[in-house]
Amino acid sequence: MATETLLTASAIAKEIGVSDAKVKKAIVELGLVPTAKKGCCSYFTAEDKKKLKAVLS
């Protein structure tokens, strides 16, 4: 069983090289739903990161 690495919006922003605000705005615009939530943190998949990178690059 493969485990998937989940990323916060902040972690995605660091990896892509853009601000947190841009990533969070793109998440809303794309209508992405977090794969997991822990407290107030939302976690997204690597596939979501690819979609965000395509929009923000």
PyMOL commands that set and color helices and strands:
alter all, ss='L'
color gray80, all
select helices_A, chain A and resi 9-16+20-30+46-56
alter helices_A, ss='H'
color red, helices_A
select strands_A, chain A and resi 36-38+41-43
alter strands_A, ss='S'
color yellow, strands_A
deselect
rebuild
show_as cartoon
